[in-house]
Amino acid sequence: MPVFEYKGKSTTGTAVQGVLKAKDRSELERILRNNRIMVTSVSKKPSQINIQIGTGIKKIHISRFTRQFATMIGAGLPMVQCLEILEQQMEVPAFRRIIGEIKESVQSGTTLSEAMGKHKKVFDDLFINMVEAGEIGGALDTILVRLANYREKADALARKVKGALVYPIVVSIVSIGVTIAMLKFIVPTFAKMFSELGAELPGPTKTVLSISDFINNYFLFMIIGVVVFFVVIHIVGRTPNGRLLLDKFKLKIPAIGTLIRKSSVARFSRTLGTLLSSGVSILDALGTTAKTAGNRVVHDAIKNASLSIAEGDTITGPLKECGVFPPMVTQMISVGEKTGGLDEMLNKIADFYDEEVDAAVSALTSMIEPVVIVVMGAVIGGILIAMYLPMFDIIGKIN
């Protein structure tokens, strides 16, 4: 659809200008007349070729947009004016363009949820469903505040989990890198010296030298093997059964599995509770929650819960069977269903498990640090001892 630049005057005589998408000039003039703008000049904006990988829009940008939008709507500003202000102050070019397109769609008579639905790479199903519920119920300001609160808490939870998982991964990679560097560059120096001496080498030294020779001879093949392994894991993870197996494996990893389980429960409770309290139907809310589960085991459990409700049963049965949700959680959900306060109960569960995730993160980081130090010390110390054993033997013979 072509883009037009226009200039005109409002009913008060104030000069206005802007950019708007329309099929042709006549449609543009009709849209502007509906907005009480008298057109003075129109020109077609030249098309631009933009090559971009991804959206370039981070979650924190969407959270800030939501909070600012909620504040302005709550203050009573017209929606188009709010979007115009947000467009002007947005620093991310891609997001600025999207806000401008949403503003133009709203100006042409489209609802806010429909306008956002055109940009699903930025606004997910949860966001769009909640905005739609707010528009239908006439409580968009309240819904946007809830959505802003939800996004901020969800982002904080994701940062905690990511931070907890990144630390052991980085430390492990550094440890493996140091060990390989020693075996590839330092140990061969000792091997050359020992071969010149012609002395009989102890067993540990022979083992370390053999490992060093293997790394030096097959280092390229090892790198290719690691790359192939991760590519295969990625491909398998994109299939339904493969994703299910990988997610089951993640939940069984000591310490890390506990953290993933608690964060999944917190995300499920926060998402479903926010949607239900915003007026979204239970089936639609479960469908949206399943898409944002982040774990195939939890996703399948939520889908089964949705089928259970459609057949007239409760939500708790399928959640118990998946093995992710602790008995306390399923019992609280069951009480919430019976008392009609499921949304409040889910929000309480989410608050509780946010604190549990904090505790799990602290426990994981405090446990991993000494383990990594001990393992690193044992490996590097073992290599050094194996290299010095022949020297002690040679020195003893000289004496």
C-alpha positions as CSV (number, residue, x, y, z in Angstrom):
1,M,0.0,0.0,0.0
2,P,1.5,3.4,-1.0
3,V,2.5,6.0,1.6
4,F,1.4,9.6,1.3
5,E,2.8,12.7,3.0
6,Y,0.1,15.4,3.6
7,K,-0.3,18.9,4.9
8,G,-3.5,20.5,6.0
9,K,-5.5,22.4,8.6
10,S,-7.6,21.3,11.6
11,T,-11.1,22.8,12.3
12,T,-9.4,25.3,14.7
13,G,-7.1,26.5,11.8
14,T,-3.9,24.8,13.2
15,A,-1.5,23.5,10.6
16,V,-1.0,19.8,10.7
17,Q,1.2,17.4,8.7
18,G,2.0,13.7,8.7
19,V,2.4,10.4,6.8
20,L,-0.5,8.0,6.1
21,K,-1.0,4.8,4.2
22,A,-3.9,4.7,1.7
23,K,-4.9,2.9,-1.6
24,D,-4.9,6.2,-3.5
25,R,-5.2,10.0,-3.0
26,S,-9.0,10.0,-2.8
27,E,-9.0,7.4,0.1
28,L,-6.4,9.5,1.9
29,E,-8.6,12.6,1.6
30,R,-11.6,10.7,2.9
31,I,-9.7,9.4,5.9
32,L,-8.4,13.0,6.7
33,R,-11.9,14.4,6.3
34,N,-13.3,11.9,8.8
35,N,-10.6,13.2,11.2
36,R,-11.7,16.8,10.5
37,I,-8.5,17.8,8.6
38,M,-8.7,20.0,5.5
39,V,-6.0,18.8,3.0
40,T,-3.9,21.5,1.4
41,S,-1.2,19.3,-0.2
42,V,-0.5,15.6,-0.8
43,S,2.5,13.9,-2.2
44,K,3.4,10.2,-2.6
45,K,6.4,9.2,-0.4
46,P,9.1,7.4,-2.4
47,S,9.5,3.8,-1.5
48,Q,12.6,2.7,0.4
49,I,14.3,-0.7,0.5
50,N,15.2,-1.8,4.0
51,I,17.0,-5.0,4.7
52,Q,16.9,-6.1,8.3
53,I,17.4,-9.3,10.2
54,G,14.8,-9.7,12.9
55,T,12.7,-6.9,14.3
56,G,15.5,-5.2,16.4
57,I,12.9,-4.7,19.1
58,K,13.7,-6.0,22.6
59,K,11.2,-7.1,25.2
60,I,12.2,-4.1,27.4
61,H,11.1,-1.7,24.6
62,I,7.7,-3.3,24.4
63,S,7.3,-3.2,28.2
64,R,8.2,0.5,28.3
65,F,5.8,1.2,25.5
66,T,3.0,-0.6,27.4
67,R,3.7,1.3,30.6
68,Q,3.8,4.7,28.9
69,F,0.7,3.9,26.8
70,A,-1.2,2.8,29.9
71,T,-0.2,6.0,31.8
72,M,-1.4,8.3,28.9
73,I,-4.6,6.4,28.4
74,G,-5.3,6.6,32.1
75,A,-4.7,10.3,32.0
76,G,-7.5,10.7,29.5
77,L,-5.5,11.5,26.3
78,P,-7.1,10.4,23.0
79,M,-5.7,7.1,21.7
80,V,-4.4,8.6,18.4
81,Q,-2.6,11.4,20.4
82,C,-1.0,8.8,22.7
83,L,0.3,6.8,19.7
84,E,1.6,10.0,18.1
85,I,3.5,11.0,21.2
86,L,4.9,7.4,21.6
87,E,5.9,7.4,18.0
88,Q,7.8,10.7,18.3
89,Q,9.7,9.7,21.4
90,M,10.5,6.1,20.4
91,E,14.3,5.7,19.8
92,V,14.1,2.3,18.0
93,P,13.5,3.0,14.3
94,A,11.7,-0.3,13.6
95,F,9.4,0.2,16.6
96,R,8.8,3.8,15.7
97,R,7.6,2.7,12.3
98,I,5.3,0.1,13.7
99,I,3.7,2.5,16.2
100,G,3.2,4.9,13.2
101,E,1.4,2.1,11.2
102,I,-0.8,1.3,14.2
103,K,-1.7,5.0,14.6
104,E,-2.6,5.2,10.9
105,S,-4.7,2.1,11.2
106,V,-6.6,3.5,14.2
107,Q,-7.1,6.8,12.4
108,S,-8.7,4.9,9.5
109,G,-11.2,3.2,11.8
110,T,-9.5,0.0,12.8
111,T,-9.6,-1.1,16.4
112,L,-6.4,-1.0,18.4
113,S,-6.3,-4.8,18.8
114,E,-6.7,-5.4,15.1
115,A,-4.0,-2.8,14.3
116,M,-1.6,-4.5,16.7
117,G,-2.6,-7.9,15.3
118,K,-0.9,-6.9,12.0
119,H,2.5,-7.0,13.9
120,K,2.5,-10.4,15.6
121,K,6.3,-10.5,15.7
122,V,6.1,-7.6,18.2
123,F,2.8,-8.0,19.9
124,D,2.0,-11.6,20.9
125,D,-1.4,-13.3,21.2
126,L,-1.5,-12.5,24.9
127,F,-1.0,-8.8,24.3
128,I,-3.6,-8.7,21.5
129,N,-6.2,-10.7,23.4
130,M,-5.9,-8.5,26.5
131,V,-6.2,-5.3,24.5
132,E,-9.3,-6.7,22.7
133,A,-10.9,-7.6,26.0
134,G,-10.2,-4.1,27.3
135,E,-11.8,-2.5,24.2
136,I,-14.9,-4.8,24.4
137,G,-15.3,-4.2,28.1
138,G,-14.5,-0.4,27.9
139,A,-11.7,-0.7,30.4
140,L,-8.7,-0.3,28.1
141,D,-6.8,1.8,30.7
142,T,-7.1,-0.8,33.4
143,I,-6.2,-3.6,31.0
144,L,-3.1,-1.8,29.8
145,V,-2.0,-1.2,33.4
146,R,-2.4,-5.0,34.1
147,L,-0.6,-5.8,30.9
148,A,2.3,-3.4,31.8
149,N,2.6,-5.0,35.3
150,Y,2.5,-8.5,33.7
151,R,5.2,-7.7,31.2
152,E,7.5,-6.1,33.7
153,K,7.2,-9.1,36.1
154,A,7.6,-11.6,33.2
155,D,10.7,-9.8,31.9
156,A,12.2,-9.7,35.4
157,L,11.6,-13.5,35.8
158,A,13.1,-14.2,32.4
159,R,16.2,-12.1,33.3
160,K,16.7,-14.1,36.6
161,V,16.4,-17.4,34.9
162,K,18.7,-16.4,32.0
163,G,21.2,-15.0,34.4
164,A,21.2,-18.2,36.4
165,L,21.7,-20.4,33.3
166,V,24.2,-18.1,31.6
167,Y,26.7,-18.2,34.5
168,P,27.3,-22.0,34.6
169,I,27.4,-22.2,30.8
170,V,30.0,-19.4,30.6
171,V,32.1,-20.8,33.4
172,S,32.0,-24.3,31.9
173,I,33.0,-23.0,28.4
174,V,35.9,-21.1,29.9
175,S,37.0,-24.2,31.9
176,I,36.9,-26.4,28.9
177,G,38.7,-23.8,26.8
178,V,41.5,-23.5,29.4
179,T,41.9,-27.3,29.6
180,I,42.0,-27.7,25.8
181,A,44.5,-24.9,25.5
182,M,46.8,-26.6,28.1
183,L,46.5,-29.9,26.3
184,K,47.1,-28.4,22.9
185,F,49.9,-25.9,23.5
186,I,51.6,-26.6,26.9
187,V,51.6,-30.4,27.2
188,P,53.3,-30.9,23.7
189,T,56.3,-28.9,25.0
190,F,56.7,-31.3,27.9
191,A,56.2,-34.2,25.5
192,K,59.1,-33.1,23.3
193,M,61.3,-32.7,26.3
194,F,60.5,-36.2,27.6
195,S,61.1,-37.8,24.2
196,E,64.6,-36.2,24.1
197,L,65.4,-37.6,27.5
198,G,64.2,-41.0,26.6
199,A,63.0,-41.8,30.1
200,E,60.3,-44.3,31.0
201,L,57.1,-42.2,31.7
202,P,54.6,-42.9,34.5
203,G,51.0,-44.0,33.7
204,P,49.3,-40.6,34.4
205,T,51.8,-38.8,32.2
206,K,51.2,-41.3,29.3
207,T,47.4,-40.8,29.6
208,V,47.7,-37.0,29.5
209,L,50.1,-37.1,26.5
210,S,47.7,-39.5,24.7
211,I,44.8,-37.1,25.2
212,S,47.0,-34.2,24.1
213,D,48.0,-36.1,20.9
214,F,44.4,-36.9,20.2
215,I,43.3,-33.3,20.5
216,N,46.2,-32.1,18.3
217,N,45.5,-34.7,15.6
218,Y,41.7,-34.5,15.6
219,F,41.1,-30.9,16.8
220,L,39.3,-29.8,13.6
221,F,37.2,-32.9,13.6
222,M,36.2,-32.2,17.2
223,I,35.1,-28.7,16.3
224,I,33.1,-30.1,13.4
225,G,31.6,-32.7,15.6
226,V,30.5,-30.1,18.2
227,V,28.9,-27.9,15.5
228,V,27.1,-31.0,14.0
229,F,25.9,-32.0,17.4
230,F,24.3,-28.6,18.1
231,V,22.8,-28.4,14.6
232,V,21.2,-31.8,15.1
233,I,19.9,-30.8,18.5
234,H,18.4,-27.7,16.9
235,I,16.8,-29.6,14.1
236,V,15.4,-32.2,16.5
237,G,14.2,-29.5,18.8
238,R,12.0,-28.1,16.0
239,T,10.0,-31.3,15.7
240,P,7.1,-31.9,18.2
241,N,8.5,-35.2,19.6
242,G,12.1,-34.0,19.7
243,R,11.1,-30.8,21.5
244,L,9.1,-32.9,24.0
245,L,12.1,-35.1,24.7
246,L,14.5,-32.2,25.1
247,D,12.1,-30.3,27.4
248,K,11.6,-33.5,29.5
249,F,15.4,-33.8,29.7
250,K,15.8,-30.2,30.8
251,L,13.4,-30.8,33.7
252,K,15.4,-33.7,34.9
253,I,18.8,-31.9,35.1
254,P,19.8,-31.5,38.8
255,A,19.3,-28.0,40.2
256,I,18.7,-26.5,36.7
257,G,15.6,-28.6,36.2
258,T,14.2,-27.3,39.5
259,L,14.8,-23.8,38.4
260,I,13.1,-24.4,35.0
261,R,10.1,-26.1,36.7
262,K,9.6,-23.2,39.1
263,S,9.9,-20.6,36.4
264,S,7.4,-22.5,34.2
265,V,4.9,-22.6,37.1
266,A,5.4,-18.9,37.7
267,R,5.0,-18.0,34.0
268,F,1.8,-20.2,33.7
269,S,0.2,-18.7,36.8
270,R,1.0,-15.1,35.9
271,T,-0.1,-15.4,32.3
272,L,-3.4,-17.3,33.0
273,G,-4.2,-15.2,36.0
274,T,-3.7,-11.9,34.1
275,L,-5.8,-13.0,31.2
276,L,-8.7,-14.3,33.3
277,S,-8.7,-11.1,35.5
278,S,-8.8,-9.1,32.2
279,G,-12.1,-10.7,31.1
280,V,-10.7,-13.2,28.6
281,S,-12.6,-16.5,28.4
282,I,-11.0,-19.5,30.1
283,L,-10.6,-21.5,26.8
284,D,-9.0,-18.5,25.0
285,A,-6.8,-17.8,28.0
286,L,-5.6,-21.4,28.2
287,G,-4.9,-21.4,24.4
288,T,-2.8,-18.2,24.8
289,T,-1.0,-19.4,27.9
290,A,-0.1,-22.7,26.1
291,K,1.7,-20.7,23.4
292,T,3.8,-18.8,26.0
293,A,4.6,-21.8,28.2
294,G,8.2,-22.0,27.0
295,N,8.3,-25.8,27.7
296,R,6.6,-28.5,25.6
297,V,5.6,-30.6,28.7
298,V,3.8,-27.6,30.2
299,H,2.3,-26.7,26.8
300,D,0.8,-30.2,26.4
301,A,-0.5,-30.1,30.0
302,I,-2.3,-26.8,29.4
303,K,-3.7,-28.1,26.1
304,N,-5.1,-31.2,27.9
305,A,-6.5,-28.9,30.6
306,S,-8.3,-26.9,27.8
307,L,-9.8,-30.1,26.4
308,S,-10.8,-31.2,30.0
309,I,-12.7,-27.9,30.5
310,A,-14.4,-28.1,27.1
311,E,-15.7,-31.6,28.2
312,G,-17.0,-30.2,31.5
313,D,-14.2,-31.4,33.8
314,T,-11.8,-29.4,35.9
315,I,-8.4,-27.9,35.0
316,T,-6.5,-29.6,37.8
317,G,-6.5,-33.2,36.4
318,P,-4.2,-32.7,33.4
319,L,-1.9,-30.4,35.4
320,K,-1.4,-33.2,38.0
321,E,-0.6,-35.8,35.4
322,C,2.2,-33.8,33.7
323,G,4.4,-33.9,36.8
324,V,5.6,-30.3,36.5
325,F,3.1,-28.7,38.9
326,P,3.6,-29.4,42.6
327,P,0.6,-30.7,44.6
328,M,0.3,-27.3,46.4
329,V,-0.2,-25.5,43.1
330,T,-2.8,-28.0,41.8
331,Q,-4.7,-27.8,45.2
332,M,-4.7,-24.0,45.1
333,I,-6.0,-24.0,41.5
334,S,-8.7,-26.5,42.5
335,V,-9.8,-24.3,45.4
336,G,-9.8,-21.3,43.0
337,E,-12.0,-23.1,40.6
338,K,-14.5,-24.1,43.3
339,T,-14.7,-20.6,44.9
340,G,-14.8,-18.7,41.6
341,G,-11.6,-16.8,42.4
342,L,-9.2,-18.7,40.0
343,D,-7.6,-15.5,38.7
344,E,-6.8,-14.2,42.2
345,M,-5.5,-17.7,43.3
346,L,-3.2,-17.9,40.2
347,N,-1.8,-14.4,40.8
348,K,-1.0,-15.5,44.4
349,I,0.8,-18.6,43.1
350,A,2.7,-16.5,40.6
351,D,3.9,-14.1,43.4
352,F,4.9,-17.1,45.6
353,Y,6.9,-18.8,42.8
354,D,8.6,-15.5,41.8
355,E,10.2,-15.7,45.2
356,E,10.9,-19.4,44.8
357,V,12.7,-18.6,41.5
358,D,14.8,-16.0,43.4
359,A,15.8,-18.6,46.0
360,A,16.5,-21.2,43.3
361,V,18.7,-18.8,41.4
362,S,20.7,-18.0,44.6
363,A,21.0,-21.7,45.4
364,L,22.2,-22.6,41.9
365,T,24.8,-19.9,41.7
366,S,26.2,-20.6,45.2
367,M,26.4,-24.3,44.4
368,I,27.9,-24.1,40.9
369,E,30.8,-21.7,41.9
370,P,32.6,-24.1,44.3
371,V,31.8,-27.1,42.1
372,V,33.4,-25.5,39.1
373,I,36.4,-24.3,41.2
374,V,37.0,-27.9,42.5
375,V,36.6,-29.5,39.0
376,M,38.9,-26.9,37.4
377,G,41.5,-27.3,40.2
378,A,41.3,-31.1,39.9
379,V,41.7,-31.1,36.1
380,I,44.5,-28.5,35.8
381,G,46.2,-29.8,38.9
382,G,46.1,-33.3,37.5
383,I,47.6,-32.2,34.2
384,L,50.4,-30.4,36.0
385,I,51.2,-33.3,38.4
386,A,51.2,-35.7,35.4
387,M,53.8,-33.5,33.7
388,Y,56.0,-33.1,36.7
389,L,56.1,-36.8,37.8
390,P,58.8,-37.7,35.2
391,M,60.9,-34.7,36.3
392,F,60.8,-35.9,40.0
393,D,61.8,-39.4,38.8
394,I,64.7,-38.0,36.7
395,I,65.9,-35.8,39.5
396,G,65.8,-38.8,41.9
397,K,67.9,-40.8,39.6
398,I,70.4,-38.0,39.2
399,N,70.7,-37.7,43.0
